[in-house]
Amino acid sequence: MKLRMLIVIFLLLTCGAMASGKRVHVPLPADLQGELNGVPYLIRVPANWNGTLLVYSYGYAEAFTDPLPLAPPIVDVNTLLAKGFALAGIHAAGAVKIAGAATDAGWNVKERIENTAAVTAAFRGLVGRPRRTIMWGQSMGGLVTLAMIEKFPGLYDGAVPLCAPGAGTPRMMDQRLDFRLAYAVAFGWNDAWGTPDNLRADLNVITEVFPHVVQQLTPDKVWRWEFLRLVNRIPADPSFYASPVPFLFQSVWLSFAPPLELGQRAGGHVAQNIGRVYILRDADRLYLQNNFGVSKDSLDSLLEAMNDQTIYASDRNARRYAEHYYNPTGRIRRPVLTLHTTGDAAVIPNNERAYRTAVKQHGNPKLLMQEFSTGNGVVNTHCTFTPAQILAGIDAMIYWLDTGNRPDPSVFFPPALGFDPSFAPQPWPW
């Protein structure tokens, strides 16, 4: 076992003993800032602390706020403090500069797991043992949330992952490869970028790829974008094309920049597509033919070009790294309540179906609850919840832990709040 994880385990044991024996307290309210192994953390505890600690893990490039995020950007931290919650968060080590990211970023899931466990343990030593601890996070932080509840069921009582890639890192990177292949056959590929499975190490997506994308934003090519969207099972929402910045740019960036950085971190190719058969569903074919006049031969030609490139294999060690950081197992011993937008174009809702399947395989479906939002009333895409929807997830988890009963969706997640009780995510595409 590596030294860092030994340090984390030591903190868990020693801080837990301090909190349960001779408790270490600070005057409340408390704002505690410091560093753990050189990584900045922030803890806030209100005067009316209700005994619940919320530990937050931020998204891929979300840690640009000062102080560091203790909740999703749209949620007012003061609202949570007023409700009596203690809050904790930590900047993860291992972040790097990536063109187009608002701050240092990177697929530093390994470091996030270690640092998150450390700040949770530090809270026990600095403040005291919480009555209950809830792990939550959004986007990549949602994946970290799943890792924490699966790996440390003795440390966390429940988890609320928001728009999480529950299919896991390997399959997410596979889909990013699928996206790049679809882009290549639909719009062409600049060899200066590298190849779809092996991007050039110093490729700048903003200055090199985006200008090519802009050239494809013409009315006669909309059907090609729709082909790319449909073959990748990306939900439809006007925000994908809407001005001033269509979400498709974020989809492109996410399909190039994070996979490139992860490959460098993991030491090789993570994605693979050998054996894949790319298809369009019958309804999608009809949609393209009826709305854009695209011929069957044109669609077949694009699919054939994609299927001719199902030749890419992952590097074993790199794939193993991606599995470790992180491929959810579905082995849960504590309640997990996920929230996902139905129109998520970055982390498609199929991720929820993939995670549910993993949980069912290990016999714990009663510990998993999944609810789906139709967005914030303006857009319905990646993590576009309303503050009320996110707080409903926290309130429902509190109820679940208090009573031992699954929350009633009609009470906590009604359509009036923007939830869709009838939504059923499709299986993982491949």
C-alpha positions in Angstrom: 0.0 0.0 0.0 1.4 3.4 -0.9 2.6 5.9 1.7 -0.2 8.5 0.9 -3.0 6.0 1.5 -1.2 4.9 4.7 -1.2 8.5 5.9 -4.9 8.8 5.1 -5.8 5.6 7.0 -3.7 6.9 10.0 -5.6 10.1 10.0 -8.9 8.3 9.9 -7.9 6.2 12.9 -6.3 8.8 15.0 -8.8 11.6 14.3 -11.7 9.3 14.9 -10.2 8.3 18.3 -9.8 11.9 19.3 -13.3 12.8 18.3 -14.9 9.8 20.1 -12.7 10.1 23.2 -11.3 13.5 24.2 -13.1 15.7 21.7 -11.3 18.6 20.0 -13.6 21.6 19.7 -13.4 25.1 18.4 -15.7 28.0 19.2 -18.6 28.2 16.8 -19.2 29.6 14.3 -15.8 28.5 12.9 -14.0 29.2 9.6 -11.0 27.0 9.5 -8.4 27.3 6.7 -5.1 25.5 6.4 -3.2 22.9 4.5 -3.0 19.1 4.6 0.2 17.8 3.0 0.5 21.1 1.3 -3.1 21.1 -0.1 -5.4 24.0 1.0 -8.6 23.1 2.7 -11.6 25.0 4.1 -14.0 24.1 6.8 -17.0 26.2 7.9 -19.2 25.3 10.9 -22.2 27.5 11.8 -23.1 28.4 15.4 -26.3 26.3 15.0 -24.5 23.2 13.7 -27.0 20.4 13.4 -24.3 17.7 13.5 -24.3 17.0 9.8 -21.1 17.5 7.7 -21.3 18.0 4.0 -18.0 17.2 2.2 -18.0 18.6 -1.3 -15.9 17.6 -4.4 -15.9 20.1 -7.2 -16.1 19.6 -11.0 -13.3 19.2 -13.5 -12.3 22.8 -13.6 -14.6 24.3 -11.0 -12.0 25.2 -8.3 -11.5 28.8 -9.4 -13.5 30.4 -6.6 -11.8 32.0 -3.6 -12.3 30.5 -1.1 -12.4 27.1 -2.7 -15.8 25.6 -3.4 -17.9 24.1 -0.6 -20.9 23.6 -2.8 -21.9 23.7 -6.4 -21.5 27.2 -7.9 -25.3 27.9 -8.0 -25.8 27.0 -4.4 -25.4 29.7 -1.8 -23.1 28.5 0.9 -24.7 30.8 3.4 -28.0 29.0 2.8 -26.5 25.7 3.8 -24.8 27.3 6.8 -28.2 28.8 7.9 -29.7 25.4 7.7 -27.1 24.2 10.2 -24.8 22.2 8.0 -21.0 22.1 8.5 -19.1 22.3 5.2 -15.7 21.0 4.2 -13.7 21.0 0.9 -10.2 20.7 -0.2 -8.2 21.6 -3.3 -6.9 18.4 -4.9 -3.2 17.9 -5.6 -2.1 16.9 -9.0 -3.9 19.6 -11.1 -2.1 20.9 -14.2 -2.6 23.8 -16.6 -4.9 23.0 -19.5 -5.8 25.4 -22.3 -9.4 26.3 -22.1 -9.9 25.4 -18.4 -10.8 28.2 -16.0 -8.2 27.0 -13.6 -5.7 24.2 -13.2 -7.5 21.0 -13.8 -6.8 17.4 -14.8 -8.1 13.9 -14.1 -6.6 13.9 -10.6 -9.1 11.5 -9.2 -6.4 9.6 -7.3 -5.3 12.7 -5.5 -8.9 13.8 -4.9 -9.8 10.5 -3.2 -6.8 10.8 -0.9 -7.2 14.5 -0.2 -11.0 14.2 0.4 -10.5 11.4 2.9 -7.9 13.5 4.6 -10.0 16.6 5.1 -12.9 14.5 6.3 -10.7 13.0 8.9 -9.2 16.4 9.8 -12.7 17.7 10.5 -13.0 15.1 13.2 -9.8 16.2 14.9 -10.4 20.0 14.5 -14.1 20.2 15.3 -15.4 16.8 16.5 -17.1 13.7 15.2 -20.2 14.6 13.1 -23.4 12.9 13.8 -23.4 12.0 10.1 -21.3 12.8 7.1 -22.7 13.2 3.6 -20.4 13.2 0.6 -21.5 15.2 -2.4 -20.0 16.5 -5.6 -20.9 17.4 -9.2 -19.6 16.2 -12.6 -16.1 14.8 -12.0 -16.7 15.5 -8.4 -19.7 13.3 -8.6 -17.4 10.4 -9.7 -15.2 11.2 -6.7 -18.3 11.0 -4.6 -19.1 7.5 -5.8 -15.5 6.5 -5.1 -15.6 7.8 -1.6 -18.9 6.1 -0.6 -17.8 2.8 -2.1 -14.3 2.9 -0.6 -15.0 4.4 2.8 -18.5 3.3 3.9 -17.3 3.7 7.5 -16.5 7.4 6.9 -19.6 8.5 5.0 -23.2 7.9 5.9 -24.6 8.8 2.5 -23.7 10.3 -0.9 -25.4 12.7 -3.3 -23.6 12.6 -6.7 -24.7 15.3 -9.2 -24.4 14.6 -12.9 -21.8 12.0 -12.3 -20.1 9.8 -14.9 -21.3 6.7 -13.2 -20.3 4.5 -16.1 -16.7 5.1 -14.9 -13.6 6.7 -16.4 -12.7 3.9 -18.9 -16.1 4.0 -20.6 -16.2 7.8 -20.5 -12.9 7.9 -22.3 -14.2 5.3 -24.8 -17.1 7.6 -25.6 -14.8 10.6 -26.0 -12.9 8.5 -28.6 -16.3 7.8 -30.3 -17.0 11.5 -30.4 -13.6 12.2 -32.1 -14.2 9.5 -34.6 -17.7 10.8 -35.4 -16.2 14.3 -35.8 -13.5 13.0 -38.1 -15.9 11.3 -40.5 -18.5 14.1 -40.4 -16.2 17.1 -40.8 -12.7 15.9 -41.6 -9.6 15.7 -39.5 -6.4 17.7 -39.3 -3.4 15.4 -39.2 -1.6 18.0 -37.2 -3.8 17.1 -34.3 -2.4 13.6 -34.2 -4.9 10.7 -34.7 -8.3 10.2 -33.1 -6.8 7.7 -30.6 -3.4 9.4 -30.2 -3.7 13.2 -30.0 -0.6 15.3 -30.2 0.9 15.8 -26.8 1.0 19.6 -27.0 -2.3 20.0 -28.9 -4.1 23.2 -27.9 -7.8 22.6 -28.4 -8.7 26.3 -28.2 -6.3 27.6 -30.8 -6.0 24.6 -33.1 -9.3 22.6 -33.0 -11.9 25.3 -32.3 -11.1 27.3 -35.5 -11.9 24.1 -37.4 -15.1 23.7 -35.5 -16.2 27.2 -36.3 -15.9 26.4 -40.0 -18.4 23.6 -39.6 -21.1 25.9 -38.1 -23.0 26.4 -41.4 -26.6 25.6 -42.1 -25.8 22.9 -44.6 -23.8 21.0 -42.0 -26.4 20.9 -39.2 -27.3 17.4 -40.2 -23.7 16.3 -39.7 -23.7 17.7 -36.2 -27.0 15.9 -35.6 -25.4 12.7 -36.8 -22.5 13.2 -34.4 -24.9 13.9 -31.6 -27.1 10.9 -32.3 -24.4 8.3 -32.9 -23.0 9.3 -29.5 -26.4 9.2 -27.8 -26.2 12.9 -26.8 -29.6 14.2 -25.7 -31.3 17.0 -27.7 -31.4 20.5 -26.2 -31.4 23.9 -28.0 -28.3 24.8 -25.9 -26.2 22.4 -28.0 -26.5 25.0 -30.8 -27.6 28.2 -29.1 -25.7 31.4 -29.1 -23.6 33.0 -27.9 -21.5 29.9 -27.2 -23.1 26.6 -28.3 -22.6 23.8 -25.8 -21.2 21.7 -28.7 -17.9 23.6 -28.1 -17.8 22.2 -24.6 -18.5 18.8 -26.0 -15.6 19.1 -28.4 -13.3 20.4 -25.6 -14.3 17.6 -23.3 -13.6 15.1 -26.0 -10.1 16.4 -26.7 -8.5 18.1 -23.7 -9.3 15.8 -20.7 -8.6 12.5 -22.6 -5.3 14.0 -23.7 -4.3 15.0 -20.2 -5.5 11.7 -18.7 -3.4 9.7 -21.2 -0.3 11.6 -20.2 -1.1 11.1 -16.5 -1.9 7.4 -17.0 1.1 6.8 -19.3 -0.6 5.6 -22.4 -3.9 5.2 -24.3 -6.9 4.7 -22.0 -9.7 4.5 -24.6 -10.4 1.5 -26.8 -13.1 0.6 -29.4 -12.1 -2.8 -30.8 -15.3 -4.8 -31.4 -17.5 -1.8 -31.3 -20.3 -1.5 -33.9 -21.4 2.0 -34.4 -25.1 2.3 -35.3 -27.9 4.8 -35.6 -31.2 3.8 -34.1 -34.1 3.5 -36.5 -35.8 6.5 -35.0 -32.6 8.5 -35.4 -32.3 7.5 -39.1 -35.9 8.6 -39.8 -35.3 11.9 -38.0 -32.3 12.7 -40.1 -34.0 11.6 -43.3 -37.3 13.4 -42.7 -35.9 16.6 -41.3 -32.7 17.1 -43.3 -33.3 15.0 -46.4 -30.3 12.9 -45.7 -30.1 9.7 -47.8 -29.7 6.3 -46.4 -26.5 5.9 -48.4 -25.0 9.0 -46.8 -25.7 7.8 -43.3 -24.4 4.3 -44.1 -21.3 5.8 -45.5 -20.6 7.8 -42.3 -21.2 4.7 -40.2 -19.0 2.6 -42.4 -16.2 5.1 -42.0 -16.5 4.9 -38.3 -16.7 1.1 -38.2 -13.6 0.9 -40.4 -11.8 2.5 -37.4 -12.8 0.1 -34.7 -9.1 -0.8 -34.4 -7.9 1.1 -31.4 -6.7 -0.7 -28.3 -5.9 0.7 -24.9 -2.5 0.3 -23.2 -3.0 -2.2 -20.4 -1.4 -0.1 -17.6 -3.1 3.1 -18.7 -6.5 1.3 -18.8 -5.8 -0.2 -15.4 -5.0 3.3 -14.0 -8.3 4.6 -15.4 -10.1 1.7 -13.8 -8.6 2.5 -10.4 -9.4 6.2 -10.7 -12.3 5.5 -11.1 -14.5 2.7 -12.3 -17.5 2.5 -9.9 -18.1 -1.0 -8.6 -21.7 -0.6 -7.5 -20.8 -2.1 -4.1 -22.5 0.3 -1.8 -23.3 -0.2 1.9 -24.7 3.3 2.4 -27.6 5.2 0.7 -26.7 6.8 -2.6 -29.0 9.4 -4.2 -28.0 10.6 -7.6 -29.4 13.6 -9.5 -28.9 14.0 -13.3 -30.3 16.3 -15.9 -32.2 14.5 -18.7 -30.5 16.6 -21.4 -26.9 16.3 -20.2 -24.7 16.6 -23.3 -21.4 16.2 -21.4 -22.2 13.2 -19.1 -25.1 11.5 -20.9 -27.9 10.2 -18.7 -27.0 6.7 -19.8 -24.3 6.9 -17.1 -27.1 6.5 -14.5 -28.3 3.3 -16.2 -24.8 1.9 -16.2 -24.4 2.6 -12.5 -27.7 1.2 -11.6 -26.8 -2.0 -13.4 -23.6 -2.2 -11.4 -25.5 -1.8 -8.2 -28.0 -4.4 -9.1 -25.3 -6.9 -9.9 -24.1 -6.6 -6.3 -27.5 -6.9 -4.7 -28.0 -3.4 -3.2 -30.6 -1.7 -5.4 -32.5 -0.6 -2.3 -29.6 1.7 -1.4 -29.7 3.5 -4.7 -32.1 6.2 -5.7 -31.9 8.2 -9.0 -33.8 11.3 -9.8 -33.9 13.3 -13.0 -34.2 17.0 -13.6 -35.4 18.7 -16.8 -33.0 21.6 -16.2 -33.2 25.0 -14.8 -36.0 26.4 -17.0 -33.6 28.0 -19.5 -31.3 25.1 -20.5 -31.2 21.4 -19.9 -27.7 20.1 -20.2 -24.7 19.3 -18.0 -25.4 20.0 -14.3 -27.9 22.7 -15.1 -29.9 22.2 -11.9 -31.7 24.9 -10.0 -30.5 25.5 -6.4 -33.8 24.2 -5.2 -33.3 20.9 -7.0 -29.9 20.4 -5.5 -31.1 21.2 -2.0 -34.0 18.8 -2.5 -31.3 16.1 -2.9 -29.7 17.0 0.3 -33.0 17.2 2.2 -34.0 13.8 0.8 -30.8 12.2 2.0 -31.2 13.7 5.4 -34.7 12.2 5.6 -33.4 8.9 4.4 -30.7 8.8 7.1 -33.1 10.1 9.8 -35.9 7.6 9.1 -34.2 4.7 7.4 -36.9 5.0 4.7 -36.3 5.8 1.0 -37.6 9.3 0.3 -40.9 9.6 -1.5 -40.1 11.1 -5.0 -43.5 12.8 -5.1 -42.7 14.7 -2.0 -39.0 15.6 -2.5 -38.7 15.5 -6.3 -42.1 16.7 -7.8 -42.6 17.9 -11.4 -43.4 21.3 -10.0 -39.7 21.5 -8.9 -38.5 20.5 -12.4 -38.2 16.8 -12.0 -39.4 14.1 -14.4 -40.6 11.0 -12.6 -41.2 9.2 -15.9 -37.7 9.6 -17.3 -35.9 6.3 -17.8 -32.2 6.5 -19.0 -31.2 4.2 -21.8 -28.6 1.5 -21.4 -24.9 2.4 -22.0 -24.6 2.7 -25.8 -22.0 0.0 -26.5 
